[in-house]
Amino acid sequence: MRNMKRVGAAVLAGSMVVAGSAMAQTTGTDYSSILSGLDTSTAITAIVGAGVIVAGVGFAKWATKKVARFFG
């Protein structure tokens, strides 16, 4: 009985490997559409947005000090 379990597990594993390699050969991986959604305006908007976030922290500190000096 133990031997039959081992043989059954080996056959199952072998069939899964064969099926997996067959699927990999027929379908393949299609990377052709990765860059199709990327537009230059999207990239520029992202860069400008990141710059605004980085500069916003410094501007907020500067503005806070300016207002505090005005009232202080």
C-alpha positions, 0 to 999 in steps of 0.5 A, spaced: 500 500 500 505 504 501 509 503 495 502 504 491 502 511 494 509 513 492 508 511 485 501 515 485 505 521 487 510 520 482 506 519 477 502 525 479 508 529 479 510 527 473 504 529 469 504 536 472 511 537 470 509 535 463 503 539 463 506 545 465 511 545 460 506 544 455 502 550 457 509 554 457 511 552 450 504 554 447 502 560 451 508 563 452 509 570 456 507 576 452 510 583 454 508 587 448 503 591 452 507 593 458 509 600 455 503 601 451 499 605 456 505 609 458 504 616 455 509 622 455 504 626 459 503 621 464 510 621 466 511 628 466 505 629 470 508 624 475 515 627 475 512 634 476 507 631 482 513 628 485 517 635 485 511 639 488 510 634 494 518 635 495 518 642 494 511 643 498 515 641 505 520 646 504 515 651 502 510 650 508 516 650 513 518 657 510 511 660 510 510 658 517 516 661 519 514 667 515 507 668 519 510 666 526 515 672 525 510 677 522 506 675 529 512 674 533 
